[in-house]
């Protein structure tokens, strides 16, 4: 079972950058498909980005294309989300998630992930 712990959130001005990290505790990190999701107050959790086991496949939500970059370092059991050109509407709790399933066209669905971190708050001021 994987335990996921996010870090790197904080308060940033619009146009700024943050780098989120998600550290995993298990020994099988490289066997997981990983994703980032976010949830703003009063809204449902939404997909941000996903990455396959060896990073051969990556998918982004339309609203982050060109601004966010997902990556992973299997040797360090760590997932990253580099966020640039942040906007106030990016304010949310960002969570990482893991699944043992293969890459598919369903990687953007919350239900496709088994393990979740507690989340880290990202606040973008205007």
Residue frames as a rotation matrix with the C-alpha (Angstrom) as fourth column:
UNK 1
0.576 0.818 0.000 0.00
0.818 -0.576 0.000 0.00
0.000 0.000 -1.000 0.00
UNK 2
-0.382 -0.711 0.590 1.31
0.697 -0.641 -0.322 3.42
0.607 0.288 0.740 -0.94
UNK 3
0.397 0.400 -0.826 1.24
0.778 -0.625 0.071 6.40
-0.488 -0.671 -0.559 1.39
UNK 4
-0.044 -0.315 0.948 1.41
0.834 -0.533 -0.139 9.71
0.549 0.785 0.286 -0.44
UNK 5
0.269 0.047 -0.962 2.47
0.748 -0.639 0.178 13.03
-0.607 -0.767 -0.207 1.09
UNK 6
0.458 -0.026 0.888 2.25
0.726 -0.565 -0.391 16.29
0.512 0.824 -0.240 -0.82
UNK 7
0.146 -0.405 -0.903 4.33
0.669 -0.632 0.391 19.40
-0.729 -0.661 0.179 -0.19
UNK 8
-0.712 -0.592 0.378 5.21
0.682 -0.454 0.574 22.66
-0.168 0.666 0.727 -1.86
UNK 9
0.205 0.856 0.474 1.93
0.846 -0.399 0.354 24.50
0.493 0.329 -0.806 -1.69
UNK 10
-0.514 -0.352 -0.783 1.61
0.741 -0.642 -0.198 28.06
-0.433 -0.681 0.590 -0.50
UNK 11
0.612 0.669 -0.422 0.55
0.420 -0.727 -0.543 31.59
-0.670 0.155 -0.726 -1.30
UNK 12
-0.559 -0.772 0.302 1.76
0.667 -0.203 0.717 33.12
-0.492 0.602 0.629 -4.55
UNK 13
-0.190 0.462 -0.866 0.82
-0.344 -0.858 -0.382 36.13
-0.919 0.226 0.322 -6.64
UNK 14
0.793 0.525 0.308 -0.82
0.142 0.333 -0.932 35.75
-0.592 0.783 0.189 -10.01
UNK 15
0.801 -0.521 -0.296 1.79
-0.465 -0.229 -0.855 35.01
0.377 0.822 -0.426 -12.66
UNK 16
0.020 -0.826 0.563 4.03
-0.987 0.075 0.145 33.29
-0.162 -0.559 -0.813 -10.15
UNK 17
0.063 -0.126 -0.990 5.21
-0.469 0.872 -0.141 29.69
0.881 0.473 -0.005 -9.91
UNK 18
0.230 -0.058 0.972 5.12
-0.907 0.350 0.235 26.81
-0.353 -0.935 0.028 -7.48
UNK 19
-0.332 -0.326 -0.885 6.50
-0.595 0.800 -0.072 23.30
0.732 0.503 -0.460 -7.56
UNK 20
0.496 0.572 0.654 4.49
-0.866 0.377 0.328 20.63
-0.059 -0.729 0.682 -5.82
UNK 21
-0.623 -0.665 -0.411 6.00
-0.638 0.736 -0.225 17.35
0.452 0.122 -0.884 -4.71
UNK 22
0.627 0.751 0.206 4.37
-0.760 0.531 0.376 14.07
0.173 -0.392 0.904 -3.77
UNK 23
-0.508 -0.860 0.042 6.53
-0.824 0.471 -0.315 11.62
0.252 -0.195 -0.948 -1.85
UNK 24
0.573 0.687 -0.446 5.57
-0.557 0.726 0.403 7.95
0.601 0.017 0.799 -1.69
UNK 25
0.205 -0.457 0.866 6.52
-0.940 0.155 0.304 5.56
-0.273 -0.876 -0.398 1.07
UNK 26
0.806 0.239 0.542 6.25
-0.189 0.971 -0.147 2.19
-0.562 0.015 0.827 -0.67
UNK 27
-0.246 -0.950 0.193 8.84
-0.183 0.241 0.953 0.20
-0.952 0.199 -0.233 -2.58
UNK 28
-0.316 0.222 0.922 6.72
0.811 0.567 0.141 -0.17
-0.492 0.793 -0.359 -5.69
UNK 29
-0.001 0.306 -0.952 6.40
-0.045 -0.951 -0.306 3.47
-0.999 0.042 0.015 -6.72
UNK 30
-0.714 -0.399 -0.575 7.52
-0.540 -0.210 0.815 2.76
-0.446 0.893 -0.065 -10.28
UNK 31
-0.883 0.416 0.216 4.62
0.468 0.802 0.370 0.36
-0.019 0.428 -0.903 -10.79
UNK 32
-0.083 0.895 -0.439 1.99
0.685 -0.268 -0.677 3.07
-0.724 -0.357 -0.591 -10.26
UNK 33
-0.241 0.214 0.947 0.28
0.713 -0.623 0.322 5.36
0.659 0.752 -0.003 -12.67
UNK 34
-0.506 -0.070 -0.860 0.13
0.768 -0.490 -0.412 8.76
-0.393 -0.869 0.301 -10.97
UNK 35
-0.022 0.543 0.840 -2.04
0.730 -0.565 0.384 11.81
0.683 0.622 -0.384 -11.14
UNK 36
-0.949 -0.113 -0.294 -2.63
0.276 -0.746 -0.606 15.28
-0.151 -0.656 0.739 -9.75
UNK 37
-0.048 0.969 0.244 -6.10
0.805 -0.107 0.583 16.49
0.591 0.224 -0.775 -8.92
UNK 38
-0.968 -0.225 0.111 -7.39
0.118 -0.799 -0.590 19.67
0.222 -0.558 0.800 -7.31
UNK 39
-0.046 0.978 -0.204 -10.44
0.913 0.124 0.388 20.76
0.405 -0.169 -0.899 -5.41
UNK 40
-0.798 -0.107 0.593 -11.54
-0.010 -0.981 -0.191 24.34
0.603 -0.159 0.782 -4.91
UNK 41
-0.872 0.489 -0.011 -14.01
-0.003 -0.027 -1.000 25.33
-0.489 -0.872 0.025 -2.18
UNK 42
-0.042 0.987 -0.153 -17.54
-0.441 -0.156 -0.884 24.36
-0.896 0.030 0.442 -3.11
UNK 43
0.283 0.080 -0.956 -16.43
-0.955 0.112 -0.273 22.51
0.086 0.990 0.108 -6.22
UNK 44
0.977 0.055 0.206 -15.86
-0.068 0.996 0.058 18.89
-0.202 -0.070 0.977 -7.13
UNK 45
0.087 -0.981 0.171 -12.40
-0.092 0.163 0.982 17.41
-0.992 -0.101 -0.076 -7.34
UNK 46
0.931 0.228 -0.285 -11.04
-0.278 -0.065 -0.958 17.82
-0.237 0.971 0.003 -10.87
UNK 47
0.594 -0.700 0.396 -8.27
0.755 0.655 0.027 16.29
-0.279 0.283 0.918 -12.92
UNK 48
0.631 -0.496 -0.597 -5.08
-0.412 -0.866 0.284 18.25
-0.657 0.067 -0.751 -13.47
UNK 49
0.145 -0.664 -0.734 -2.51
-0.946 0.126 -0.300 15.87
0.291 0.737 -0.610 -14.96
UNK 50
0.825 0.059 0.562 -1.48
-0.271 0.914 0.302 12.22
-0.496 -0.401 0.770 -15.13
UNK 51
0.061 -0.883 -0.465 1.72
-0.992 -0.003 -0.125 10.34
0.109 0.469 -0.876 -15.92
UNK 52
0.805 0.240 -0.543 2.36
-0.288 0.958 -0.003 6.71
0.519 0.158 0.840 -16.73
UNK 53
0.920 -0.376 -0.110 4.76
0.314 0.540 0.781 4.41
-0.234 -0.753 0.615 -14.87
UNK 54
-0.002 -0.992 0.123 7.81
0.876 0.057 0.478 5.32
-0.481 0.109 0.870 -16.92
UNK 55
-0.042 0.084 -0.996 6.57
0.012 -0.996 -0.085 8.74
-0.999 -0.015 0.041 -18.03
UNK 56
-0.851 -0.236 0.469 6.03
0.435 0.183 0.881 7.61
-0.294 0.954 -0.053 -21.61
UNK 57
-0.215 0.858 0.466 2.44
0.693 -0.202 0.693 8.87
0.689 0.472 -0.551 -21.48
UNK 58
-0.834 0.005 -0.551 1.26
0.410 -0.663 -0.627 12.19
-0.368 -0.749 0.551 -20.04
UNK 59
-0.164 0.830 0.533 -2.08
0.776 -0.225 0.589 13.90
0.609 0.510 -0.608 -20.09
UNK 60
-0.954 -0.118 -0.276 -3.16
0.261 -0.779 -0.571 17.36
-0.147 -0.616 0.774 -18.97
UNK 61
0.144 0.974 -0.176 -6.45
0.787 -0.220 -0.577 19.04
-0.600 -0.056 -0.798 -18.36
UNK 62
0.254 -0.002 0.967 -7.09
0.859 -0.459 -0.226 21.66
0.444 0.889 -0.115 -21.01
UNK 63
0.929 0.237 0.283 -6.97
0.119 -0.918 0.379 24.50
0.349 -0.319 -0.881 -18.51
UNK 64
0.688 -0.725 -0.031 -3.33
-0.137 -0.172 0.976 23.79
-0.713 -0.667 -0.218 -17.51
UNK 65
0.567 -0.483 0.667 -1.77
0.806 0.492 -0.329 22.98
-0.169 0.725 0.668 -20.86
UNK 66
0.288 -0.581 0.761 1.33
0.483 -0.599 -0.639 25.04
0.827 0.552 0.109 -21.44
UNK 67
0.362 -0.117 0.925 1.45
-0.635 -0.757 0.153 26.22
0.683 -0.642 -0.349 -17.82
UNK 68
0.504 -0.118 0.855 1.87
-0.742 0.447 0.499 23.05
-0.442 -0.887 0.138 -15.72
UNK 69
0.031 -0.536 -0.844 4.33
-0.701 0.590 -0.400 20.19
0.712 0.604 -0.358 -16.12
UNK 70
0.818 0.230 0.527 3.99
-0.537 0.634 0.557 16.80
-0.207 -0.739 0.642 -14.46
UNK 71
0.095 -0.819 -0.566 7.07
-0.603 0.405 -0.688 14.65
0.792 0.407 -0.455 -13.93
UNK 72
0.952 0.194 0.236 8.32
-0.305 0.567 0.765 11.82
0.015 -0.800 0.599 -11.75
UNK 73
-0.128 -0.986 -0.104 11.57
-0.853 0.163 -0.495 10.46
0.505 0.025 -0.863 -10.37
UNK 74
0.713 0.485 -0.506 11.06
-0.248 0.850 0.465 6.77
0.655 -0.207 0.726 -9.68
UNK 75
-0.115 -0.846 -0.520 14.47
0.462 0.418 -0.782 6.48
0.879 -0.330 0.343 -8.02
UNK 76
-0.933 -0.211 0.290 13.33
-0.109 -0.605 -0.789 9.04
0.342 -0.768 0.541 -5.45
UNK 77
-0.503 0.819 -0.276 9.74
0.862 0.496 -0.100 7.81
0.055 -0.289 -0.956 -5.16
UNK 78
-0.429 0.263 -0.864 8.58
0.267 -0.877 -0.400 11.33
-0.863 -0.402 0.306 -5.97
UNK 79
0.028 0.554 0.832 6.01
0.994 -0.100 0.033 12.92
0.101 0.826 -0.554 -8.26
UNK 80
-0.718 -0.332 -0.612 6.17
0.410 -0.912 0.015 16.60
-0.563 -0.240 0.791 -9.20
UNK 81
0.380 0.724 0.575 3.92
0.925 -0.305 -0.227 19.30
0.011 0.618 -0.786 -10.58
UNK 82
-0.740 -0.611 -0.282 5.63
0.571 -0.792 0.217 22.43
-0.356 -0.001 0.935 -11.82
UNK 83
0.343 0.928 0.148 3.06
0.923 -0.303 -0.236 25.21
-0.174 0.218 -0.960 -12.01
UNK 84
-0.791 -0.602 -0.110 3.87
0.544 -0.774 0.322 28.41
-0.279 0.195 0.940 -13.90
UNK 85
-0.849 0.447 0.282 1.80
-0.167 -0.733 0.659 31.46
0.501 0.512 0.698 -14.84
UNK 86
-0.688 0.581 -0.435 -0.54
0.725 0.529 -0.441 30.78
-0.026 -0.619 -0.785 -11.96
UNK 87
-0.528 0.643 0.555 -3.97
-0.099 -0.695 0.712 32.36
0.843 0.321 0.431 -11.96
UNK 88
-0.608 0.358 0.709 -6.37
-0.793 -0.233 -0.563 33.09
-0.036 -0.904 0.425 -9.08
UNK 89
0.466 0.862 -0.201 -8.65
-0.875 0.482 0.036 30.36
0.128 0.159 0.979 -10.45
UNK 90
-0.001 -0.547 -0.837 -5.89
-0.178 0.824 -0.538 27.83
0.984 0.149 -0.099 -9.80
UNK 91
-0.543 -0.158 0.824 -6.50
-0.809 -0.164 -0.565 28.27
0.224 -0.974 -0.039 -6.07
UNK 92
0.606 0.682 -0.409 -7.37
-0.534 0.730 0.426 24.85
0.589 -0.040 0.807 -4.65
UNK 93
0.268 -0.511 0.817 -6.16
-0.656 0.525 0.543 21.94
-0.706 -0.681 -0.195 -2.58
UNK 94
0.263 -0.297 -0.918 -3.92
-0.865 0.349 -0.361 19.85
0.428 0.889 -0.165 -4.82
UNK 95
0.397 -0.056 0.916 -3.70
-0.588 0.751 0.300 16.11
-0.705 -0.657 0.265 -4.22
UNK 96
-0.475 -0.549 -0.687 -1.66
-0.866 0.429 0.256 13.35
0.154 0.717 -0.680 -5.77
UNK 97
0.504 0.703 0.501 -3.09
-0.698 0.674 -0.243 9.93
-0.509 -0.227 0.831 -6.50
UNK 98
-0.619 -0.767 -0.168 -1.79
-0.754 0.521 0.401 6.52
-0.220 0.375 -0.901 -7.50
UNK 99
0.616 0.779 0.117 -3.18
-0.683 0.603 -0.413 3.54
-0.392 0.174 0.903 -9.34
UNK 100
-0.331 -0.709 0.622 -1.78
-0.236 0.701 0.673 0.14
-0.914 0.077 -0.399 -10.31
UNK 101
0.582 0.633 0.511 -3.92
0.353 0.369 -0.860 0.08
-0.732 0.681 -0.009 -13.45
UNK 102
-0.354 -0.671 0.651 -2.44
0.880 -0.003 0.475 0.46
-0.316 0.741 0.592 -16.89
UNK 103
-0.807 0.022 -0.591 -2.62
-0.161 -0.970 0.184 3.69
-0.569 0.243 0.786 -18.82
UNK 104
-0.391 0.750 0.533 -6.01
0.904 0.421 0.071 4.21
-0.172 0.510 -0.843 -20.41
UNK 105
-0.534 0.283 0.797 -8.40
0.303 -0.816 0.493 6.85
0.789 0.505 0.350 -21.64
UNK 106
0.586 0.793 -0.165 -9.86
0.397 -0.103 0.912 6.96
0.707 -0.600 -0.375 -18.12
UNK 107
-0.280 -0.817 -0.504 -6.78
0.862 0.017 -0.506 8.39
0.422 -0.576 0.700 -16.35
UNK 108
-0.742 0.020 0.670 -8.60
-0.110 -0.990 -0.093 11.67
0.661 -0.142 0.736 -15.73
UNK 109
0.314 0.948 -0.060 -11.29
-0.159 0.115 0.981 10.05
0.936 -0.298 0.187 -13.59
UNK 110
-0.081 -0.267 0.960 -11.14
-0.962 -0.233 -0.146 10.29
0.263 -0.935 -0.238 -9.81
UNK 111
0.703 0.516 0.489 -12.55
-0.644 0.754 0.130 6.77
-0.301 -0.407 0.862 -9.55
UNK 112
0.801 -0.431 -0.415 -9.54
-0.064 0.628 -0.775 5.36
0.595 0.648 0.476 -11.40
UNK 113
-0.222 -0.937 0.270 -7.17
-0.390 -0.168 -0.905 5.96
0.894 -0.306 -0.328 -8.47
UNK 114
0.359 0.310 -0.880 -6.77
0.486 0.743 0.460 3.90
0.797 -0.593 0.116 -5.33
UNK 115
0.045 -0.479 -0.877 -4.37
0.990 -0.094 0.102 5.85
-0.131 -0.873 0.470 -3.15
UNK 116
0.530 0.235 0.815 -4.58
0.393 -0.920 0.010 9.53
0.752 0.315 -0.579 -2.31
UNK 117
-0.670 -0.709 -0.222 -2.53
0.604 -0.345 -0.719 12.04
0.433 -0.615 0.659 -0.40
UNK 118
-0.126 0.601 -0.789 -3.99
0.880 -0.299 -0.369 14.55
-0.458 -0.741 -0.491 2.05
UNK 119
0.558 0.339 0.758 -3.40
0.743 -0.610 -0.275 17.47
0.369 0.716 -0.592 -0.26
UNK 120
-0.469 -0.683 -0.560 -1.52
0.795 -0.602 0.069 20.76
-0.384 -0.413 0.826 -0.17
UNK 121
0.551 0.770 -0.323 -3.14
0.595 -0.633 -0.495 24.19
-0.586 0.081 -0.807 -0.37
UNK 122
-0.632 -0.621 0.464 -2.28
0.774 -0.467 0.428 26.46
-0.049 0.629 0.776 -3.28
UNK 123
0.454 0.744 -0.491 -3.56
0.674 -0.647 -0.357 30.03
-0.583 -0.169 -0.795 -3.07
UNK 124
-0.502 -0.556 0.662 -3.03
0.857 -0.420 0.298 32.49
0.113 0.717 0.688 -5.90
UNK 125
0.044 0.475 -0.879 -3.71
0.549 -0.747 -0.375 36.12
-0.834 -0.466 -0.294 -5.14
UNK 126
0.479 0.234 0.846 -4.70
0.869 -0.266 -0.418 38.64
0.128 0.935 -0.331 -7.79
